[in-house]
Amino acid sequence: MPAAAFLRLPDRSRKPRRSGLTCVIDGGLPLTDVRALLDSAAASVDVWKLGWGSAYLDAALGAKLELLRRHDVVACPGGTLLEVAAYQGRAEECLHWMAASGFEQIEVSDGLGLLGEEAKAALIRRAAASFTVVSEVGLKRAGSVMPPAMWVELARADLASGAAAVIAEGRESGTVGIYSEDGSARSDVVDALLDGVGAERLVFEAPRKDQQAWLVRHVGTDVNVGNVAPRDILGLEALRLGLRADTMIEVHARTA
């Protein structure tokens, strides 16, 4: 069947992309499900995060990582796994295991505030010697609110320590970090990060469609979006391209 090509749509760069990243979160999908998703949507996926400690538990990890490589998708273990290892004094063993498993990108986070800024900075510096590091800023606890200036300060500190990019916390619930408890975006935090760090070095977690649509409208088609559920890969791509009512007017006004 010929590819559809009759609409005027926003320009989308091809992989490997530097902006407009779609970062999927996988909480332990079977290999067959991952294969089916990538067969239909790999062109729209840039990073595949094996969330929480699922990489540590997945008996099919090796096969999953090989499948992701074949589809030019970067695999990354979730930050919680390294947090737990660091908390137990086993960060070095964890990093060795990640390298031996074949990960080239990893996440460094301190979502519960148990490590502290100095330990997190040291962990980023150590990890950056062997991996591409993406750090995460923001707390996972409900009701924990940081002022915008603090988000910028922490993000800049992580970048100075060696992180290639910074994830703005939203969790898989979309009710903490850059979001209020009702899921609405804290636009003051997002705007402060955009002004103080730059969109190309930020990944905004947005597990919900309304949050993804808000980011596309507010930041643009090439916003970097994280914590995307596997079932929502093509739905997010449609939002980026103005193929859903939520973003159609704004996106096509930009390309008119």
Secondary structure as a PSIPRED ss2 file (coil, helix, strand):
# PSIPRED VFORMAT (PSIPRED V4.0)

   1 M C   1.000  0.000  0.000
   2 P C   1.000  0.000  0.000
   3 A C   1.000  0.000  0.000
   4 A C   1.000  0.000  0.000
   5 A C   1.000  0.000  0.000
   6 F C   1.000  0.000  0.000
   7 L C   1.000  0.000  0.000
   8 R C   1.000  0.000  0.000
   9 L C   1.000  0.000  0.000
  10 P C   1.000  0.000  0.000
  11 D C   1.000  0.000  0.000
  12 R C   1.000  0.000  0.000
  13 S C   1.000  0.000  0.000
  14 R C   1.000  0.000  0.000
  15 K C   1.000  0.000  0.000
  16 P C   1.000  0.000  0.000
  17 R C   1.000  0.000  0.000
  18 R C   1.000  0.000  0.000
  19 S C   1.000  0.000  0.000
  20 G C   1.000  0.000  0.000
  21 L C   1.000  0.000  0.000
  22 T E   0.000  0.000  1.000
  23 C E   0.000  0.000  1.000
  24 V E   0.000  0.000  1.000
  25 I E   0.000  0.000  1.000
  26 D E   0.000  0.000  1.000
  27 G C   1.000  0.000  0.000
  28 G C   1.000  0.000  0.000
  29 L C   1.000  0.000  0.000
  30 P C   1.000  0.000  0.000
  31 L H   0.000  1.000  0.000
  32 T H   0.000  1.000  0.000
  33 D H   0.000  1.000  0.000
  34 V H   0.000  1.000  0.000
  35 R H   0.000  1.000  0.000
  36 A H   0.000  1.000  0.000
  37 L H   0.000  1.000  0.000
  38 L H   0.000  1.000  0.000
  39 D H   0.000  1.000  0.000
  40 S H   0.000  1.000  0.000
  41 A H   0.000  1.000  0.000
  42 A H   0.000  1.000  0.000
  43 A H   0.000  1.000  0.000
  44 S H   0.000  1.000  0.000
  45 V C   1.000  0.000  0.000
  46 D C   1.000  0.000  0.000
  47 V E   0.000  0.000  1.000
  48 W E   0.000  0.000  1.000
  49 K E   0.000  0.000  1.000
  50 L E   0.000  0.000  1.000
  51 G C   1.000  0.000  0.000
  52 W C   1.000  0.000  0.000
  53 G C   1.000  0.000  0.000
  54 S H   0.000  1.000  0.000
  55 A H   0.000  1.000  0.000
  56 Y H   0.000  1.000  0.000
  57 L H   0.000  1.000  0.000
  58 D C   1.000  0.000  0.000
  59 A C   1.000  0.000  0.000
  60 A C   1.000  0.000  0.000
  61 L H   0.000  1.000  0.000
  62 G H   0.000  1.000  0.000
  63 A H   0.000  1.000  0.000
  64 K H   0.000  1.000  0.000
  65 L H   0.000  1.000  0.000
  66 E H   0.000  1.000  0.000
  67 L H   0.000  1.000  0.000
  68 L H   0.000  1.000  0.000
  69 R H   0.000  1.000  0.000
  70 R H   0.000  1.000  0.000
  71 H C   1.000  0.000  0.000
  72 D C   1.000  0.000  0.000
  73 V C   1.000  0.000  0.000
  74 V E   0.000  0.000  1.000
  75 A E   0.000  0.000  1.000
  76 C E   0.000  0.000  1.000
  77 P E   0.000  0.000  1.000
  78 G C   1.000  0.000  0.000
  79 G H   0.000  1.000  0.000
  80 T H   0.000  1.000  0.000
  81 L H   0.000  1.000  0.000
  82 L H   0.000  1.000  0.000
  83 E H   0.000  1.000  0.000
  84 V H   0.000  1.000  0.000
  85 A H   0.000  1.000  0.000
  86 A H   0.000  1.000  0.000
  87 Y H   0.000  1.000  0.000
  88 Q C   1.000  0.000  0.000
  89 G C   1.000  0.000  0.000
  90 R C   1.000  0.000  0.000
  91 A H   0.000  1.000  0.000
  92 E H   0.000  1.000  0.000
  93 E H   0.000  1.000  0.000
  94 C H   0.000  1.000  0.000
  95 L H   0.000  1.000  0.000
  96 H H   0.000  1.000  0.000
  97 W H   0.000  1.000  0.000
  98 M H   0.000  1.000  0.000
  99 A H   0.000  1.000  0.000
 100 A H   0.000  1.000  0.000
 101 S H   0.000  1.000  0.000
 102 G C   1.000  0.000  0.000
 103 F C   1.000  0.000  0.000
 104 E C   1.000  0.000  0.000
 105 Q E   0.000  0.000  1.000
 106 I E   0.000  0.000  1.000
 107 E E   0.000  0.000  1.000
 108 V E   0.000  0.000  1.000
 109 S C   1.000  0.000  0.000
 110 D C   1.000  0.000  0.000
 111 G C   1.000  0.000  0.000
 112 L C   1.000  0.000  0.000
 113 G C   1.000  0.000  0.000
 114 L C   1.000  0.000  0.000
 115 L C   1.000  0.000  0.000
 116 G C   1.000  0.000  0.000
 117 E H   0.000  1.000  0.000
 118 E H   0.000  1.000  0.000
 119 A H   0.000  1.000  0.000
 120 K H   0.000  1.000  0.000
 121 A H   0.000  1.000  0.000
 122 A H   0.000  1.000  0.000
 123 L H   0.000  1.000  0.000
 124 I H   0.000  1.000  0.000
 125 R H   0.000  1.000  0.000
 126 R H   0.000  1.000  0.000
 127 A H   0.000  1.000  0.000
 128 A H   0.000  1.000  0.000
 129 A C   1.000  0.000  0.000
 130 S C   1.000  0.000  0.000
 131 F C   1.000  0.000  0.000
 132 T E   0.000  0.000  1.000
 133 V E   0.000  0.000  1.000
 134 V E   0.000  0.000  1.000
 135 S E   0.000  0.000  1.000
 136 E E   0.000  0.000  1.000
 137 V E   0.000  0.000  1.000
 138 G C   1.000  0.000  0.000
 139 L C   1.000  0.000  0.000
 140 K C   1.000  0.000  0.000
 141 R C   1.000  0.000  0.000
 142 A C   1.000  0.000  0.000
 143 G C   1.000  0.000  0.000
 144 S C   1.000  0.000  0.000
 145 V C   1.000  0.000  0.000
 146 M C   1.000  0.000  0.000
 147 P C   1.000  0.000  0.000
 148 P H   0.000  1.000  0.000
 149 A H   0.000  1.000  0.000
 150 M H   0.000  1.000  0.000
 151 W H   0.000  1.000  0.000
 152 V H   0.000  1.000  0.000
 153 E H   0.000  1.000  0.000
 154 L H   0.000  1.000  0.000
 155 A H   0.000  1.000  0.000
 156 R H   0.000  1.000  0.000
 157 A H   0.000  1.000  0.000
 158 D H   0.000  1.000  0.000
 159 L H   0.000  1.000  0.000
 160 A H   0.000  1.000  0.000
 161 S H   0.000  1.000  0.000
 162 G C   1.000  0.000  0.000
 163 A C   1.000  0.000  0.000
 164 A C   1.000  0.000  0.000
 165 A E   0.000  0.000  1.000
 166 V E   0.000  0.000  1.000
 167 I E   0.000  0.000  1.000
 168 A E   0.000  0.000  1.000
 169 E C   1.000  0.000  0.000
 170 G C   1.000  0.000  0.000
 171 R C   1.000  0.000  0.000
 172 E C   1.000  0.000  0.000
 173 S C   1.000  0.000  0.000
 174 G C   1.000  0.000  0.000
 175 T C   1.000  0.000  0.000
 176 V C   1.000  0.000  0.000
 177 G C   1.000  0.000  0.000
 178 I C   1.000  0.000  0.000
 179 Y E   0.000  0.000  1.000
 180 S C   1.000  0.000  0.000
 181 E C   1.000  0.000  0.000
 182 D C   1.000  0.000  0.000
 183 G C   1.000  0.000  0.000
 184 S C   1.000  0.000  0.000
 185 A E   0.000  0.000  1.000
 186 R C   1.000  0.000  0.000
 187 S H   0.000  1.000  0.000
 188 D H   0.000  1.000  0.000
 189 V H   0.000  1.000  0.000
 190 V H   0.000  1.000  0.000
 191 D H   0.000  1.000  0.000
 192 A H   0.000  1.000  0.000
 193 L H   0.000  1.000  0.000
 194 L H   0.000  1.000  0.000
 195 D H   0.000  1.000  0.000
 196 G H   0.000  1.000  0.000
 197 V C   1.000  0.000  0.000
 198 G C   1.000  0.000  0.000
 199 A H   0.000  1.000  0.000
 200 E H   0.000  1.000  0.000
 201 R H   0.000  1.000  0.000
 202 L E   0.000  0.000  1.000
 203 V E   0.000  0.000  1.000
 204 F E   0.000  0.000  1.000
 205 E E   0.000  0.000  1.000
 206 A C   1.000  0.000  0.000
 207 P C   1.000  0.000  0.000
 208 R C   1.000  0.000  0.000
 209 K H   0.000  1.000  0.000
 210 D H   0.000  1.000  0.000
 211 Q H   0.000  1.000  0.000
 212 Q H   0.000  1.000  0.000
 213 A H   0.000  1.000  0.000
 214 W H   0.000  1.000  0.000
 215 L H   0.000  1.000  0.000
 216 V H   0.000  1.000  0.000
 217 R H   0.000  1.000  0.000
 218 H H   0.000  1.000  0.000
 219 V C   1.000  0.000  0.000
 220 G C   1.000  0.000  0.000
 221 T C   1.000  0.000  0.000
 222 D C   1.000  0.000  0.000
 223 V C   1.000  0.000  0.000
 224 N C   1.000  0.000  0.000
 225 V E   0.000  0.000  1.000
 226 G E   0.000  0.000  1.000
 227 N E   0.000  0.000  1.000
 228 V E   0.000  0.000  1.000
 229 A C   1.000  0.000  0.000
 230 P H   0.000  1.000  0.000
 231 R H   0.000  1.000  0.000
 232 D H   0.000  1.000  0.000
 233 I H   0.000  1.000  0.000
 234 L H   0.000  1.000  0.000
 235 G H   0.000  1.000  0.000
 236 L H   0.000  1.000  0.000
 237 E H   0.000  1.000  0.000
 238 A H   0.000  1.000  0.000
 239 L H   0.000  1.000  0.000
 240 R H   0.000  1.000  0.000
 241 L C   1.000  0.000  0.000
 242 G C   1.000  0.000  0.000
 243 L C   1.000  0.000  0.000
 244 R C   1.000  0.000  0.000
 245 A C   1.000  0.000  0.000
 246 D C   1.000  0.000  0.000
 247 T C   1.000  0.000  0.000
 248 M H   0.000  1.000  0.000
 249 I H   0.000  1.000  0.000
 250 E H   0.000  1.000  0.000
 251 V H   0.000  1.000  0.000
 252 H H   0.000  1.000  0.000
 253 A H   0.000  1.000  0.000
 254 R H   0.000  1.000  0.000
 255 T H   0.000  1.000  0.000
 256 A C   1.000  0.000  0.000
